[in-house]
Amino acid sequence: MSMQSMSPLDLPGSDLDIAKMPGHWLLARLGKRVLRPGGLGMTRALLDDLLITSDDDVVELAPGLGTTARRILEINPSRYVGVERDTKAAAWSERQLPRARNISVVTGTADDTGLPDACASVVIGEAMLTMNMAEYKQRIVREAYRLLRPGGRYGIHELCIIPEAIDPAEHQRIDRDLSSAIHVGARPLRAPEWKSLLEQSGFQVTKVGHAPMHLLRPKRLIEDEGLIGALRIAKNILVSPKARRRVLAMRAVFERYQQNLNAIYVVAEKRQEAG
Ligand SMILES: C[S@@+](CC[C@H](N)C(=O)[O-])C[C@H]1O[C@@H](n2cnc3c(N)ncnc32)[C@H](O)[C@@H]1O
């Protein structure tokens, strides 16, 4: 069981131009390892509600840099498979994990993982549905359903639009401004839409929780990355004007829409009688 060291060149997006690269890989380049809107606090709540035990076979969709994978493996599940579409992220996250036969990260797409039917008792995916278009969101949720055995649990952690009664034009404006700041197509949903996305595929929602969207606020940065990690990120932002411009633009959009954005997690179950 060894974890290998990695260089910044191994990071996803390391070959991309700072001005254009996806916001999550820019933050990764600056040293950030927690790339989801509700932070580690929400991940902890989600993992608690998924009730993972050493009997579980866990599939994680889009493990990114492996931060949640490491927490899942602390529970010592029977099996862990990550499915990540970015080749470098897949390699990075796998190298974060102990080497063992029951632990792997494969390069693949969450809507068509290639894994067998009913191979999992838990499926989890964080900060990945938001960046997939409506059709792909549905395909990914259907794939999670296919992967799960009856009684299995699916947990998501995503960006949420509030309030539920938001003017559709305002919702569109937020999507547009977010997408242009993070350079990724962002399509966050309102809470009832997230729930019905899961229900439409046959899931029964058992738990919903919210947290503020404070991804780039100092307090959250320290909670997620530790004091040293947060200071390192701050230093990296200071020494790169190009990166600073991008981070400030992202933070400006998050702050502009603070009243309309939060983080949501949803836990849902594939019913026992489901085939
Ligand atoms: C914002 S990052 C989040 C990473 C990690 N889940 C976390 O919360 O820190 C988004 C991740 O989703 C992955 N991703 C997005 N769509 C995907 C898909 N359809 N299949 C597999 N991975 C996907 C990206 O490659 C990236 O690693």
Ligand as a Chemical Component Dictionary entry (heavy atoms), coordinates in Angstrom:
data_LIG
# 
_chem_comp.id                   LIG 
_chem_comp.type                 NON-POLYMER 
_chem_comp.pdbx_formal_charge   0 
_chem_comp.three_letter_code    LIG 
# 
loop_
_chem_comp_atom.comp_id 
_chem_comp_atom.atom_id 
_chem_comp_atom.alt_atom_id 
_chem_comp_atom.type_symbol 
_chem_comp_atom.charge 
_chem_comp_atom.model_Cartn_x 
_chem_comp_atom.model_Cartn_y 
_chem_comp_atom.model_Cartn_z 
_chem_comp_atom.pdbx_ordinal 
LIG C1  C1  C 0  -15.499 20.201 -10.341 1  
LIG S1  S1  S 1  -14.600 18.729 -10.563 2  
LIG C2  C2  C 0  -15.091 17.823 -9.115  3  
LIG C3  C3  C 0  -14.142 16.724 -8.778  4  
LIG C4  C4  C 0  -14.463 15.959 -7.489  5  
LIG N1  N1  N 0  -15.703 15.198 -7.626  6  
LIG C5  C5  C 0  -14.577 16.916 -6.323  7  
LIG O1  O1  O 0  -15.700 17.143 -5.876  8  
LIG O2  O2  O -1 -13.554 17.428 -5.850  9  
LIG C6  C6  C 0  -15.514 17.929 -11.851 10 
LIG C7  C7  C 0  -14.997 16.560 -12.204 11 
LIG O3  O3  O 0  -16.006 15.872 -12.935 12 
LIG C8  C8  C 0  -15.386 15.158 -13.982 13 
LIG N2  N2  N 0  -16.471 14.871 -14.933 14 
LIG C9  C9  C 0  -17.361 15.753 -15.442 15 
LIG N3  N3  N 0  -18.244 15.124 -16.221 16 
LIG C10 C10 C 0  -17.920 13.802 -16.200 17 
LIG C11 C11 C 0  -18.469 12.658 -16.823 18 
LIG N4  N4  N 0  -19.540 12.742 -17.621 19 
LIG N5  N5  N 0  -17.894 11.461 -16.593 20 
LIG C12 C12 C 0  -16.814 11.349 -15.761 21 
LIG N6  N6  N 0  -16.246 12.421 -15.158 22 
LIG C13 C13 C 0  -16.792 13.639 -15.376 23 
LIG C14 C14 C 0  -14.299 16.111 -14.429 24 
LIG O4  O4  O 0  -13.322 15.484 -15.231 25 
LIG C15 C15 C 0  -13.764 16.566 -13.083 26 
LIG O5  O5  O 0  -12.864 15.644 -12.546 27 
# 
loop_
_chem_comp_bond.comp_id 
_chem_comp_bond.atom_id_1 
_chem_comp_bond.atom_id_2 
_chem_comp_bond.value_order 
_chem_comp_bond.pdbx_ordinal 
LIG C1  S1  SING 1  
LIG S1  C2  SING 2  
LIG S1  C6  SING 3  
LIG C2  C3  SING 4  
LIG C3  C4  SING 5  
LIG C4  N1  SING 6  
LIG C4  C5  SING 7  
LIG C5  O1  DOUB 8  
LIG C5  O2  SING 9  
LIG C6  C7  SING 10 
LIG C7  O3  SING 11 
LIG C7  C15 SING 12 
LIG O3  C8  SING 13 
LIG C8  N2  SING 14 
LIG C8  C14 SING 15 
LIG N2  C9  SING 16 
LIG N2  C13 SING 17 
LIG C9  N3  DOUB 18 
LIG N3  C10 SING 19 
LIG C10 C11 SING 20 
LIG C10 C13 DOUB 21 
LIG C11 N4  SING 22 
LIG C11 N5  DOUB 23 
LIG N5  C12 SING 24 
LIG C12 N6  DOUB 25 
LIG N6  C13 SING 26 
LIG C14 O4  SING 27 
LIG C14 C15 SING 28 
LIG C15 O5  SING 29 
# 
